[in-house]
Amino acid sequence: MAVEFEPMIGRYFTLNIAGDDCRIYMEESGTGIPLLCLHTAGSDARQFRHILSDPDVTSRFRVIAFDLPWHGKSNPPKGFRDSDYKLTVDGYKRIISDVCFALDLQSPVVMGCSMGGTYRLPSGLGKSGLFSRDDRTGRR
């Protein structure tokens, strides 16, 4: 019997966040409009494994799910033992923006759950012009 592999590909990249190099793990699948998936606090990109392997989605979207530093397969920065881990709204906003710029995502659609679904409200990222419009409101 032949093995049928799922279409997502996992890989690592290094991203400098607030002066610290972090090894970030991401998975992606599909082609088309970038769809950035943001996981909940304390979890990781595995939350989106079914979306990453859904041909109805991946035929229209380049689905991207990454693990925040300190989460899942992403590493904390070097010297992490000498500092406290704090995920603030501003820090979260910076990480999302930095990932989008590093991956050269042009007007990605962003989805998430829990903190990943509410990041645009307090952060003001929706007003930055970086992301696609909000389909619920029709606004950027």
mmCIF file of the C-alpha atoms, coordinates in Angstrom:
data_MODEL
# 
_entry.id   MODEL 
# 
loop_
_atom_site.group_PDB 
_atom_site.id 
_atom_site.type_symbol 
_atom_site.label_atom_id 
_atom_site.label_alt_id 
_atom_site.label_comp_id 
_atom_site.label_asym_id 
_atom_site.label_entity_id 
_atom_site.label_seq_id 
_atom_site.pdbx_PDB_ins_code 
_atom_site.Cartn_x 
_atom_site.Cartn_y 
_atom_site.Cartn_z 
_atom_site.occupancy 
_atom_site.B_iso_or_equiv 
_atom_site.pdbx_formal_charge 
_atom_site.auth_seq_id 
_atom_site.auth_comp_id 
_atom_site.auth_asym_id 
_atom_site.auth_atom_id 
_atom_site.pdbx_PDB_model_num 
ATOM 1   C CA . MET A 1 1   ? 0.000   0.000  0.000  1.00 0.00 ? 1   MET A CA 1 
ATOM 2   C CA . ALA A 1 2   ? 1.385   3.428  -0.976 1.00 0.00 ? 2   ALA A CA 1 
ATOM 3   C CA . VAL A 1 3   ? 1.639   6.128  1.662  1.00 0.00 ? 3   VAL A CA 1 
ATOM 4   C CA . GLU A 1 4   ? -0.424  9.222  0.966  1.00 0.00 ? 4   GLU A CA 1 
ATOM 5   C CA . PHE A 1 5   ? 1.289   12.269 2.447  1.00 0.00 ? 5   PHE A CA 1 
ATOM 6   C CA . GLU A 1 6   ? -0.684  15.318 3.492  1.00 0.00 ? 6   GLU A CA 1 
ATOM 7   C CA . PRO A 1 7   ? 0.181   18.450 1.507  1.00 0.00 ? 7   PRO A CA 1 
ATOM 8   C CA . MET A 1 8   ? 1.546   20.714 4.243  1.00 0.00 ? 8   MET A CA 1 
ATOM 9   C CA . ILE A 1 9   ? 5.251   21.407 4.511  1.00 0.00 ? 9   ILE A CA 1 
ATOM 10  C CA . GLY A 1 10  ? 6.931   22.311 7.796  1.00 0.00 ? 10  GLY A CA 1 
ATOM 11  C CA . ARG A 1 11  ? 10.078  24.376 8.042  1.00 0.00 ? 11  ARG A CA 1 
ATOM 12  C CA . TYR A 1 12  ? 12.047  26.667 10.326 1.00 0.00 ? 12  TYR A CA 1 
ATOM 13  C CA . PHE A 1 13  ? 13.333  30.202 9.885  1.00 0.00 ? 13  PHE A CA 1 
ATOM 14  C CA . THR A 1 14  ? 15.132  32.630 12.177 1.00 0.00 ? 14  THR A CA 1 
ATOM 15  C CA . LEU A 1 15  ? 13.383  35.881 13.001 1.00 0.00 ? 15  LEU A CA 1 
ATOM 16  C CA . ASN A 1 16  ? 14.820  38.737 15.015 1.00 0.00 ? 16  ASN A CA 1 
ATOM 17  C CA . ILE A 1 17  ? 12.156  39.860 17.468 1.00 0.00 ? 17  ILE A CA 1 
ATOM 18  C CA . ALA A 1 18  ? 12.958  42.855 19.668 1.00 0.00 ? 18  ALA A CA 1 
ATOM 19  C CA . GLY A 1 19  ? 16.690  42.183 19.339 1.00 0.00 ? 19  GLY A CA 1 
ATOM 20  C CA . ASP A 1 20  ? 16.474  38.437 19.972 1.00 0.00 ? 20  ASP A CA 1 
ATOM 21  C CA . ASP A 1 21  ? 16.956  35.786 17.282 1.00 0.00 ? 21  ASP A CA 1 
ATOM 22  C CA . CYS A 1 22  ? 14.113  33.275 17.521 1.00 0.00 ? 22  CYS A CA 1 
ATOM 23  C CA . ARG A 1 23  ? 13.873  29.996 15.618 1.00 0.00 ? 23  ARG A CA 1 
ATOM 24  C CA . ILE A 1 24  ? 10.288  29.940 14.326 1.00 0.00 ? 24  ILE A CA 1 
ATOM 25  C CA . TYR A 1 25  ? 8.492   26.855 13.070 1.00 0.00 ? 25  TYR A CA 1 
ATOM 26  C CA . MET A 1 26  ? 5.819   27.179 10.402 1.00 0.00 ? 26  MET A CA 1 
ATOM 27  C CA . GLU A 1 27  ? 3.697   24.978 8.200  1.00 0.00 ? 27  GLU A CA 1 
ATOM 28  C CA . GLU A 1 28  ? 2.191   25.980 4.894  1.00 0.00 ? 28  GLU A CA 1 
ATOM 29  C CA . SER A 1 29  ? 0.090   24.493 2.157  1.00 0.00 ? 29  SER A CA 1 
ATOM 30  C CA . GLY A 1 30  ? -1.716  25.668 -0.939 1.00 0.00 ? 30  GLY A CA 1 
ATOM 31  C CA . THR A 1 31  ? -1.474  28.563 -3.348 1.00 0.00 ? 31  THR A CA 1 
ATOM 32  C CA . GLY A 1 32  ? -3.252  31.836 -3.766 1.00 0.00 ? 32  GLY A CA 1 
ATOM 33  C CA . ILE A 1 33  ? -4.204  34.505 -1.248 1.00 0.00 ? 33  ILE A CA 1 
ATOM 34  C CA . PRO A 1 34  ? -2.058  34.281 1.915  1.00 0.00 ? 34  PRO A CA 1 
ATOM 35  C CA . LEU A 1 35  ? -4.115  33.056 4.894  1.00 0.00 ? 35  LEU A CA 1 
ATOM 36  C CA . LEU A 1 36  ? -2.216  33.546 8.150  1.00 0.00 ? 36  LEU A CA 1 
ATOM 37  C CA . CYS A 1 37  ? -3.516  31.364 11.000 1.00 0.00 ? 37  CYS A CA 1 
ATOM 38  C CA . LEU A 1 38  ? -2.841  32.478 14.585 1.00 0.00 ? 38  LEU A CA 1 
ATOM 39  C CA . HIS A 1 39  ? -2.994  29.887 17.360 1.00 0.00 ? 39  HIS A CA 1 
ATOM 40  C CA . THR A 1 40  ? -4.267  30.333 20.907 1.00 0.00 ? 40  THR A CA 1 
ATOM 41  C CA . ALA A 1 41  ? -2.034  31.118 23.875 1.00 0.00 ? 41  ALA A CA 1 
ATOM 42  C CA . GLY A 1 42  ? -0.232  28.036 25.119 1.00 0.00 ? 42  GLY A CA 1 
ATOM 43  C CA . SER A 1 43  ? -0.937  26.091 21.946 1.00 0.00 ? 43  SER A CA 1 
ATOM 44  C CA . ASP A 1 44  ? 0.634   25.901 18.488 1.00 0.00 ? 44  ASP A CA 1 
ATOM 45  C CA . ALA A 1 45  ? -0.060  25.654 14.775 1.00 0.00 ? 45  ALA A CA 1 
ATOM 46  C CA . ARG A 1 46  ? -1.385  22.088 15.049 1.00 0.00 ? 46  ARG A CA 1 
ATOM 47  C CA . GLN A 1 47  ? -4.756  23.713 15.670 1.00 0.00 ? 47  GLN A CA 1 
ATOM 48  C CA . PHE A 1 48  ? -4.904  24.385 11.923 1.00 0.00 ? 48  PHE A CA 1 
ATOM 49  C CA . ARG A 1 49  ? -3.852  20.965 10.604 1.00 0.00 ? 49  ARG A CA 1 
ATOM 50  C CA . HIS A 1 50  ? -7.272  20.296 9.054  1.00 0.00 ? 50  HIS A CA 1 
ATOM 51  C CA . ILE A 1 51  ? -7.340  23.659 7.269  1.00 0.00 ? 51  ILE A CA 1 
ATOM 52  C CA . LEU A 1 52  ? -3.782  23.069 6.015  1.00 0.00 ? 52  LEU A CA 1 
ATOM 53  C CA . SER A 1 53  ? -4.899  19.793 4.428  1.00 0.00 ? 53  SER A CA 1 
ATOM 54  C CA . ASP A 1 54  ? -8.325  20.850 3.125  1.00 0.00 ? 54  ASP A CA 1 
ATOM 55  C CA . PRO A 1 55  ? -8.220  20.993 -0.705 1.00 0.00 ? 55  PRO A CA 1 
ATOM 56  C CA . ASP A 1 56  ? -11.230 23.336 -0.815 1.00 0.00 ? 56  ASP A CA 1 
ATOM 57  C CA . VAL A 1 57  ? -9.201  25.861 1.198  1.00 0.00 ? 57  VAL A CA 1 
ATOM 58  C CA . THR A 1 58  ? -5.713  25.228 -0.190 1.00 0.00 ? 58  THR A CA 1 
ATOM 59  C CA . SER A 1 59  ? -6.916  25.498 -3.787 1.00 0.00 ? 59  SER A CA 1 
ATOM 60  C CA . ARG A 1 60  ? -7.621  29.201 -3.126 1.00 0.00 ? 60  ARG A CA 1 
ATOM 61  C CA . PHE A 1 61  ? -5.328  30.125 -0.237 1.00 0.00 ? 61  PHE A CA 1 
ATOM 62  C CA . ARG A 1 62  ? -1.679  29.779 0.731  1.00 0.00 ? 62  ARG A CA 1 
ATOM 63  C CA . VAL A 1 63  ? -2.374  28.700 4.308  1.00 0.00 ? 63  VAL A CA 1 
ATOM 64  C CA . ILE A 1 64  ? 0.398   29.607 6.763  1.00 0.00 ? 64  ILE A CA 1 
ATOM 65  C CA . ALA A 1 65  ? 0.431   28.642 10.439 1.00 0.00 ? 65  ALA A CA 1 
ATOM 66  C CA . PHE A 1 66  ? 3.418   29.419 12.651 1.00 0.00 ? 66  PHE A CA 1 
ATOM 67  C CA . ASP A 1 67  ? 4.277   28.711 16.268 1.00 0.00 ? 67  ASP A CA 1 
ATOM 68  C CA . LEU A 1 68  ? 4.986   31.767 18.382 1.00 0.00 ? 68  LEU A CA 1 
ATOM 69  C CA . PRO A 1 69  ? 8.354   31.794 20.153 1.00 0.00 ? 69  PRO A CA 1 
ATOM 70  C CA . TRP A 1 70  ? 8.131   29.654 23.313 1.00 0.00 ? 70  TRP A CA 1 
ATOM 71  C CA . HIS A 1 71  ? 5.239   27.664 21.748 1.00 0.00 ? 71  HIS A CA 1 
ATOM 72  C CA . GLY A 1 72  ? 5.076   24.333 19.925 1.00 0.00 ? 72  GLY A CA 1 
ATOM 73  C CA . LYS A 1 73  ? 8.178   23.668 17.829 1.00 0.00 ? 73  LYS A CA 1 
ATOM 74  C CA . SER A 1 74  ? 9.453   27.267 17.980 1.00 0.00 ? 74  SER A CA 1 
ATOM 75  C CA . ASN A 1 75  ? 12.290  27.919 20.375 1.00 0.00 ? 75  ASN A CA 1 
ATOM 76  C CA . PRO A 1 76  ? 12.597  30.628 22.978 1.00 0.00 ? 76  PRO A CA 1 
ATOM 77  C CA . PRO A 1 77  ? 15.406  33.088 22.236 1.00 0.00 ? 77  PRO A CA 1 
ATOM 78  C CA . LYS A 1 78  ? 18.967  32.385 23.369 1.00 0.00 ? 78  LYS A CA 1 
ATOM 79  C CA . GLY A 1 79  ? 19.490  33.417 26.972 1.00 0.00 ? 79  GLY A CA 1 
ATOM 80  C CA . PHE A 1 80  ? 15.820  32.888 27.777 1.00 0.00 ? 80  PHE A CA 1 
ATOM 81  C CA . ARG A 1 81  ? 16.713  31.585 31.234 1.00 0.00 ? 81  ARG A CA 1 
ATOM 82  C CA . ASP A 1 82  ? 17.873  35.082 32.186 1.00 0.00 ? 82  ASP A CA 1 
ATOM 83  C CA . SER A 1 83  ? 14.553  36.784 31.414 1.00 0.00 ? 83  SER A CA 1 
ATOM 84  C CA . ASP A 1 84  ? 10.845  36.363 32.016 1.00 0.00 ? 84  ASP A CA 1 
ATOM 85  C CA . TYR A 1 85  ? 8.524   35.401 29.185 1.00 0.00 ? 85  TYR A CA 1 
ATOM 86  C CA . LYS A 1 86  ? 5.775   37.967 28.723 1.00 0.00 ? 86  LYS A CA 1 
ATOM 87  C CA . LEU A 1 87  ? 3.495   38.003 25.715 1.00 0.00 ? 87  LEU A CA 1 
ATOM 88  C CA . THR A 1 88  ? 2.099   41.529 25.611 1.00 0.00 ? 88  THR A CA 1 
ATOM 89  C CA . VAL A 1 89  ? -0.273  43.038 23.078 1.00 0.00 ? 89  VAL A CA 1 
ATOM 90  C CA . ASP A 1 90  ? 2.564   45.129 21.627 1.00 0.00 ? 90  ASP A CA 1 
ATOM 91  C CA . GLY A 1 91  ? 4.892   42.122 21.541 1.00 0.00 ? 91  GLY A CA 1 
ATOM 92  C CA . TYR A 1 92  ? 2.250   39.985 19.844 1.00 0.00 ? 92  TYR A CA 1 
ATOM 93  C CA . LYS A 1 93  ? 1.595   42.729 17.293 1.00 0.00 ? 93  LYS A CA 1 
ATOM 94  C CA . ARG A 1 94  ? 5.328   43.007 16.563 1.00 0.00 ? 94  ARG A CA 1 
ATOM 95  C CA . ILE A 1 95  ? 5.714   39.239 16.074 1.00 0.00 ? 95  ILE A CA 1 
ATOM 96  C CA . ILE A 1 96  ? 2.775   39.036 13.653 1.00 0.00 ? 96  ILE A CA 1 
ATOM 97  C CA . SER A 1 97  ? 4.017   42.023 11.653 1.00 0.00 ? 97  SER A CA 1 
ATOM 98  C CA . ASP A 1 98  ? 7.590   40.700 11.614 1.00 0.00 ? 98  ASP A CA 1 
ATOM 99  C CA . VAL A 1 99  ? 6.427   37.289 10.361 1.00 0.00 ? 99  VAL A CA 1 
ATOM 100 C CA . CYS A 1 100 ? 4.350   38.924 7.611  1.00 0.00 ? 100 CYS A CA 1 
ATOM 101 C CA . PHE A 1 101 ? 7.299   41.048 6.474  1.00 0.00 ? 101 PHE A CA 1 
ATOM 102 C CA . ALA A 1 102 ? 9.774   38.137 6.694  1.00 0.00 ? 102 ALA A CA 1 
ATOM 103 C CA . LEU A 1 103 ? 7.522   35.942 4.540  1.00 0.00 ? 103 LEU A CA 1 
ATOM 104 C CA . ASP A 1 104 ? 6.713   38.861 2.208  1.00 0.00 ? 104 ASP A CA 1 
ATOM 105 C CA . LEU A 1 105 ? 2.972   38.377 2.693  1.00 0.00 ? 105 LEU A CA 1 
ATOM 106 C CA . GLN A 1 106 ? 1.016   40.911 0.660  1.00 0.00 ? 106 GLN A CA 1 
ATOM 107 C CA . SER A 1 107 ? -2.382  41.745 2.212  1.00 0.00 ? 107 SER A CA 1 
ATOM 108 C CA . PRO A 1 108 ? -2.853  38.402 3.966  1.00 0.00 ? 108 PRO A CA 1 
ATOM 109 C CA . VAL A 1 109 ? -6.181  37.299 5.327  1.00 0.00 ? 109 VAL A CA 1 
ATOM 110 C CA . VAL A 1 110 ? -5.724  36.635 9.040  1.00 0.00 ? 110 VAL A CA 1 
ATOM 111 C CA . MET A 1 111 ? -7.698  34.213 11.151 1.00 0.00 ? 111 MET A CA 1 
ATOM 112 C CA . GLY A 1 112 ? -7.266  32.932 14.651 1.00 0.00 ? 112 GLY A CA 1 
ATOM 113 C CA . CYS A 1 113 ? -8.949  31.783 17.793 1.00 0.00 ? 113 CYS A CA 1 
ATOM 114 C CA . SER A 1 114 ? -8.842  33.140 21.311 1.00 0.00 ? 114 SER A CA 1 
ATOM 115 C CA . MET A 1 115 ? -5.988  35.661 21.459 1.00 0.00 ? 115 MET A CA 1 
ATOM 116 C CA . GLY A 1 116 ? -5.240  34.951 17.806 1.00 0.00 ? 116 GLY A CA 1 
ATOM 117 C CA . GLY A 1 117 ? -8.735  36.043 16.833 1.00 0.00 ? 117 GLY A CA 1 
ATOM 118 C CA . THR A 1 118 ? -8.786  39.243 18.832 1.00 0.00 ? 118 THR A CA 1 
ATOM 119 C CA . TYR A 1 119 ? -5.312  40.666 18.216 1.00 0.00 ? 119 TYR A CA 1 
ATOM 120 C CA . ARG A 1 120 ? -6.536  43.300 15.740 1.00 0.00 ? 120 ARG A CA 1 
ATOM 121 C CA . LEU A 1 121 ? -8.854  44.960 18.211 1.00 0.00 ? 121 LEU A CA 1 
ATOM 122 C CA . PRO A 1 122 ? -6.330  46.280 20.732 1.00 0.00 ? 122 PRO A CA 1 
ATOM 123 C CA . SER A 1 123 ? -3.309  46.366 18.459 1.00 0.00 ? 123 SER A CA 1 
ATOM 124 C CA . GLY A 1 124 ? -4.456  48.599 15.654 1.00 0.00 ? 124 GLY A CA 1 
ATOM 125 C CA . LEU A 1 125 ? -2.922  46.277 13.059 1.00 0.00 ? 125 LEU A CA 1 
ATOM 126 C CA . GLY A 1 126 ? -6.130  46.463 11.083 1.00 0.00 ? 126 GLY A CA 1 
ATOM 127 C CA . LYS A 1 127 ? -5.392  50.128 10.404 1.00 0.00 ? 127 LYS A CA 1 
ATOM 128 C CA . SER A 1 128 ? -1.832  49.494 9.222  1.00 0.00 ? 128 SER A CA 1 
ATOM 129 C CA . GLY A 1 129 ? -2.822  48.552 5.680  1.00 0.00 ? 129 GLY A CA 1 
ATOM 130 C CA . LEU A 1 130 ? -0.793  45.351 6.057  1.00 0.00 ? 130 LEU A CA 1 
ATOM 131 C CA . PHE A 1 131 ? -3.801  43.044 6.096  1.00 0.00 ? 131 PHE A CA 1 
ATOM 132 C CA . SER A 1 132 ? -6.751  42.323 3.845  1.00 0.00 ? 132 SER A CA 1 
ATOM 133 C CA . ARG A 1 133 ? -10.083 43.818 4.663  1.00 0.00 ? 133 ARG A CA 1 
ATOM 134 C CA . ASP A 1 134 ? -12.222 42.404 7.428  1.00 0.00 ? 134 ASP A CA 1 
ATOM 135 C CA . ASP A 1 135 ? -14.970 40.427 5.696  1.00 0.00 ? 135 ASP A CA 1 
ATOM 136 C CA . ARG A 1 136 ? -17.327 41.061 8.575  1.00 0.00 ? 136 ARG A CA 1 
ATOM 137 C CA . THR A 1 137 ? -17.108 44.839 8.222  1.00 0.00 ? 137 THR A CA 1 
ATOM 138 C CA . GLY A 1 138 ? -15.662 45.364 4.749  1.00 0.00 ? 138 GLY A CA 1 
ATOM 139 C CA . ARG A 1 139 ? -12.952 47.571 6.259  1.00 0.00 ? 139 ARG A CA 1 
ATOM 140 C CA . ARG A 1 140 ? -9.184  47.160 6.366  1.00 0.00 ? 140 ARG A CA 1 
# 
